[in-house]
Amino acid sequence: RDNPHAGLQMLGINLDKKPDRAAELAGDLQIDFPLLMDVKNQVAELYGLGKMPLLVLIDPNGTVRWVHQGYRQGDEDIYLNRVAELFAE
């Protein structure tokens, strides 16, 4: 592939009941991907979401390929490896 990042899309889903606070934090963190607000927890209930943050990798066919719940320092390396594995297929 010419562009190894072609087709990669990233979305955030915020479960905070105060979307203004979440939007402010996203601005402070310079988040440059869409942040969807789930103030009624509809997405969380639909998918049975547990620990936050939650990372879900979905392939171009819409198949969930990997789910990671919670966060510990150093998890970024795990995320990058999983994304690289998907791009390598």
C-alpha positions, 0 to 999 in steps of 0.5 A: 500500500502506498499509504500505510494509514489509508482508511484509518479512522479514529473516533472517541466516545465520551460518556460524561454527562457534561459534554461541555467539560469533555469538549473542553478537555479534548481541546486542552489535550489537542484531540484532533479526531471526532469526539462523540457524546454519549450522555445517555450511555446508549452506546455503553449499554448497547455494547456492554462497555466496561472499564474506561478508556476502551479501545476497539479496533474495527477492520474495514469490513466492520469486524471487531478485531481487538478490544482493550479496556482500561489504561496503564502507562505503556499501553500505547505500544500495545495499541501501535502494535495491534494497529500495525498488525492490521495494516500488515494484513 
